[in-house]
Amino acid sequence: MTYNMEKIKHMAQIEKPASVSDKEKNLVIHIKDVRKSFGDNHVLNGFNLKLHEGENLVVMGKSGSGKSVMIKCLVGLMQPDSGYIEVMGQEVNTLDQGQLDALRADIGFLFQGSALYDSMTVRENLEFPMRRHKEKLGNVSDTRPLVLEALENVGLAHTMDLMPAELSGGMKRRVALARTLILKPKVILYDEPTSGLDPITAKEIIELMRSIQRKYNTSSLIITHDVDCARVISERMILLVDGINYAEGTFAQLSASTDPKVEAFFKK
């Protein structure tokens, strides 16, 4: 997509300037000029993204804007038509299935609907990724200490023997985060982490995300429609519009913009 000069000037004004420390930080994810179309539907039109080590980066976009497609391309579930995707120093599109599986073991994914297995207890849900990725954790004879540690991190040690049906929506989200933490990922992808939660529970989940980031120095890519979540959790934001990273900057910078396409994200 070709930018006009007015758009380029606008993006230059609101994009967060790169400081020396920013440049020196290790890049954990680098997406460059990624394009993906489905017939005449051009979903991604040259999307760019950089996530640094220990950073909380929020991506906001309207429904159908390409956020899910971008995430699927990022973890190798979908092939982009063109462009470059690097995760933790590995070019995703060049990896075979075994290499992809190993890379995914270092990427935590908190699904929007929690995606717990209804027929398994909380403990069995947390043990599942341990069985799938034995090459990372080794042959663990006693899983209880690791499961307990992960549950304690989210304040739910007492739920170990409960079934998902016995948990509230917020508790399910916490257990899903505990399951993500069991493999000690270097990157966590959050897909609408506060969606469907009441305001109090949503705040608790946001604070939990911040606590996890501080404790483990994880790099987090957060997909959200929740402006309050973005305001609290983000160190930097990207607005996905027309298939591109239309605007980038801090919450304060973007929320102060007079560009109609940017303002639309912050109107209540």
C-alpha positions as CSV (number, residue, x, y, z in Angstrom):
1,M,0.0,0.0,0.0
2,T,1.3,3.5,-0.9
3,Y,1.2,6.1,1.8
4,N,0.4,9.7,0.9
5,M,2.6,12.4,2.4
6,E,0.0,13.6,4.9
7,K,-0.3,10.0,6.4
8,I,3.5,9.7,6.6
9,K,3.7,13.1,8.3
10,H,1.0,12.0,10.8
11,M,2.7,8.7,11.6
12,A,6.0,10.4,12.2
13,Q,4.4,12.8,14.6
14,I,2.8,10.1,16.8
15,E,5.2,7.2,16.5
16,K,7.3,6.8,19.7
17,P,10.9,7.9,19.0
18,A,13.4,5.1,19.3
19,S,15.8,5.8,22.1
20,V,19.3,4.3,22.4
21,S,18.0,1.8,25.0
22,D,15.2,0.7,22.7
23,K,17.7,0.0,19.9
24,E,19.9,-2.0,22.2
25,K,17.1,-4.2,23.4
26,N,16.9,-7.6,21.8
27,L,14.2,-8.1,19.3
28,V,12.0,-11.0,20.2
29,I,9.5,-10.7,17.3
30,H,10.1,-9.0,14.0
31,I,7.4,-8.8,11.4
32,K,8.3,-7.0,8.2
33,D,6.1,-6.1,5.2
34,V,3.8,-9.1,5.7
35,R,1.0,-9.5,3.2
36,K,-1.9,-12.0,3.2
37,S,-5.0,-12.1,1.0
38,F,-7.9,-14.4,0.6
39,G,-9.1,-13.8,-3.0
40,D,-9.9,-10.2,-3.3
41,N,-9.8,-9.6,0.4
42,H,-6.5,-8.1,1.2
43,V,-6.2,-8.6,5.0
44,L,-2.6,-7.7,5.6
45,N,-1.1,-5.1,3.3
46,G,2.5,-4.8,4.4
47,F,2.2,-5.1,8.2
48,N,5.2,-4.4,10.4
49,L,5.8,-5.1,14.0
50,K,8.7,-5.2,16.4
51,L,8.5,-6.6,20.0
52,H,11.5,-6.2,22.3
53,E,12.6,-8.3,25.2
54,G,10.5,-7.7,28.3
55,E,8.1,-5.4,26.5
56,N,4.3,-5.2,26.7
57,L,3.0,-4.4,23.2
58,V,-0.7,-3.9,22.5
59,V,-2.2,-4.4,19.0
60,M,-5.6,-2.9,18.5
61,G,-7.8,-3.3,15.5
62,K,-11.5,-3.6,14.6
63,S,-13.1,-7.0,14.0
64,G,-12.0,-8.4,10.7
65,S,-8.9,-6.1,10.6
66,G,-6.5,-9.0,10.4
67,K,-5.3,-9.4,14.0
68,S,-6.1,-13.2,14.1
69,V,-4.5,-13.7,10.7
70,M,-1.4,-11.9,11.9
71,I,-1.1,-14.1,15.0
72,K,-1.6,-17.3,12.9
73,C,1.2,-16.2,10.6
74,L,3.4,-15.4,13.5
75,V,3.2,-18.9,15.0
76,G,3.3,-20.7,11.7
77,L,-0.3,-21.8,11.5
78,M,-0.8,-19.9,8.3
79,Q,1.7,-18.9,5.6
80,P,1.8,-15.2,4.5
81,D,1.8,-14.5,0.8
82,S,5.0,-12.5,1.3
83,G,7.1,-10.8,4.0
84,Y,9.4,-11.7,6.8
85,I,8.6,-13.1,10.2
86,E,11.3,-13.8,12.8
87,V,10.6,-15.1,16.3
88,M,13.4,-15.3,18.8
89,G,16.0,-15.3,16.0
90,Q,14.3,-17.9,13.9
91,E,12.6,-17.2,10.5
92,V,9.3,-18.9,11.0
93,N,8.5,-19.6,7.3
94,T,11.7,-21.7,6.9
95,L,11.1,-24.0,9.9
96,D,10.0,-27.6,9.5
97,Q,7.3,-29.1,11.8
98,G,9.7,-30.3,14.4
99,Q,11.4,-26.9,14.6
100,L,8.0,-25.1,14.7
101,D,6.9,-27.3,17.6
102,A,10.1,-26.5,19.5
103,L,9.6,-22.8,18.9
104,R,6.0,-22.9,20.0
105,A,7.1,-24.4,23.3
106,D,8.7,-21.1,24.1
107,I,5.6,-19.2,23.1
108,G,2.7,-19.0,25.6
109,F,-0.8,-18.4,24.1
110,L,-3.7,-17.3,26.2
111,F,-6.8,-18.0,24.1
112,Q,-9.8,-15.7,24.3
113,G,-12.1,-18.4,25.5
114,S,-9.5,-20.0,27.8
115,A,-9.7,-23.3,25.8
116,L,-9.6,-25.6,28.9
117,Y,-10.4,-29.2,28.3
118,D,-13.8,-29.8,30.0
119,S,-13.2,-33.5,30.7
120,M,-9.9,-32.8,32.5
121,T,-9.3,-31.5,36.0
122,V,-7.3,-28.3,36.5
123,R,-4.2,-30.4,37.2
124,E,-4.7,-32.5,34.1
125,N,-5.1,-29.4,32.0
126,L,-1.8,-28.1,33.2
127,E,-0.1,-31.5,32.8
128,F,-1.2,-31.7,29.1
129,P,1.5,-29.3,27.7
130,M,4.1,-31.0,29.8
131,R,3.3,-34.3,28.1
132,R,3.4,-32.7,24.7
133,H,6.7,-31.0,25.2
134,K,8.8,-33.5,27.1
135,E,11.9,-32.4,25.2
136,K,11.8,-29.0,27.0
137,L,11.1,-30.1,30.5
138,G,12.5,-33.6,30.3
139,N,10.8,-36.7,31.8
140,V,9.1,-35.2,34.9
141,S,8.1,-38.1,37.2
142,D,6.2,-35.9,39.7
143,T,4.3,-33.1,38.0
144,R,2.6,-31.8,41.2
145,P,5.4,-29.3,42.2
146,L,5.3,-27.6,38.7
147,V,1.5,-27.6,38.6
148,L,1.3,-26.1,42.1
149,E,3.9,-23.4,41.3
150,A,2.0,-22.4,38.2
151,L,-1.3,-22.3,40.1
152,E,0.2,-20.3,43.0
153,N,1.4,-17.7,40.4
154,V,-2.2,-17.0,39.5
155,G,-3.6,-17.4,43.1
156,L,-5.5,-20.6,42.4
157,A,-3.6,-23.4,44.1
158,H,-6.8,-24.6,45.8
159,T,-8.4,-25.4,42.4
160,M,-6.0,-28.2,41.4
161,D,-8.6,-31.0,41.6
162,L,-11.6,-29.0,40.4
163,M,-13.2,-29.4,36.9
164,P,-13.5,-26.4,34.6
165,A,-17.2,-26.4,35.0
166,E,-16.7,-25.5,38.7
167,L,-14.7,-22.4,37.9
168,S,-15.9,-18.8,37.2
169,G,-15.0,-17.1,33.9
170,G,-12.2,-15.2,35.6
171,M,-10.9,-18.3,37.3
172,K,-10.8,-20.2,34.0
173,R,-8.8,-17.3,32.5
174,R,-6.3,-17.6,35.4
175,V,-6.0,-21.3,35.0
176,A,-5.4,-20.9,31.3
177,L,-2.6,-18.5,32.1
178,A,-1.2,-21.0,34.6
179,R,-1.2,-23.6,31.9
180,T,0.7,-21.2,29.6
181,L,3.3,-20.5,32.4
182,I,3.9,-24.2,33.0
183,L,6.5,-24.3,30.1
184,K,8.0,-21.0,31.2
185,P,7.6,-19.3,27.9
186,K,9.8,-16.4,26.7
187,V,6.9,-14.8,24.9
188,I,3.2,-14.7,25.7
189,L,0.5,-13.9,23.2
190,Y,-2.7,-12.7,24.8
191,D,-5.9,-12.8,22.6
192,E,-8.5,-10.5,24.1
193,P,-7.5,-11.4,27.7
194,T,-10.3,-9.3,29.3
195,S,-13.1,-10.1,26.8
196,G,-16.4,-11.2,28.5
197,L,-15.2,-10.4,32.0
198,D,-16.8,-8.0,34.4
199,P,-14.8,-4.8,35.1
200,I,-13.4,-6.0,38.5
201,T,-12.3,-9.3,37.2
202,A,-10.8,-7.7,34.1
203,K,-8.7,-5.4,36.3
204,E,-7.5,-8.5,38.3
205,I,-6.5,-10.2,35.1
206,I,-4.6,-7.1,33.9
207,E,-2.8,-6.8,37.2
208,L,-1.9,-10.5,37.0
209,M,-0.5,-10.0,33.5
210,R,1.7,-7.2,34.8
211,S,2.8,-9.3,37.8
212,I,3.8,-12.2,35.4
213,Q,5.7,-9.8,33.2
214,R,7.7,-8.4,36.1
215,K,8.4,-11.8,37.7
216,Y,9.5,-13.6,34.5
217,N,10.5,-10.7,32.3
218,T,8.3,-12.1,29.6
219,S,7.7,-10.3,26.3
220,S,4.0,-9.9,25.7
221,L,2.0,-9.3,22.6
222,I,-1.6,-8.4,23.6
223,I,-4.5,-8.3,21.2
224,T,-7.4,-6.4,22.7
225,H,-10.4,-4.2,22.0
226,D,-10.4,-3.1,25.7
227,V,-9.2,0.5,25.8
228,D,-8.8,0.4,29.6
229,C,-6.7,-2.8,29.3
230,A,-4.5,-1.1,26.7
231,R,-4.1,2.0,28.8
232,V,-2.9,0.0,31.9
233,I,-0.9,-2.8,30.3
234,S,0.8,-1.3,27.2
235,E,4.2,0.2,27.0
236,R,3.7,0.7,23.3
237,M,0.7,0.3,20.9
238,I,0.1,-0.5,17.3
239,L,-3.2,0.3,15.6
240,L,-4.0,-2.1,12.8
241,V,-6.0,-0.3,10.1
242,D,-6.4,-1.2,6.4
243,G,-4.0,-4.1,6.9
244,I,-1.0,-2.0,8.0
245,N,0.4,-0.7,11.3
246,Y,-1.4,2.6,10.7
247,A,-0.2,4.3,13.9
248,E,2.3,3.4,16.6
249,G,3.1,5.1,19.9
250,T,2.3,5.2,23.6
251,F,-1.3,5.2,24.8
252,A,-0.9,8.9,25.7
253,Q,0.4,9.8,22.2
254,L,-2.2,7.8,20.3
255,S,-5.2,8.9,22.5
256,A,-4.2,12.5,21.9
257,S,-4.2,12.1,18.1
258,T,-6.7,14.1,16.0
259,D,-6.6,11.6,13.1
260,P,-10.2,10.4,12.7
261,K,-9.0,6.8,12.2
262,V,-7.0,6.9,15.4
263,E,-9.6,8.8,17.4
264,A,-12.2,6.1,16.6
265,F,-10.3,3.6,18.8
266,F,-10.6,5.9,21.9
267,K,-14.2,7.1,21.6
268,K,-16.6,5.8,24.2
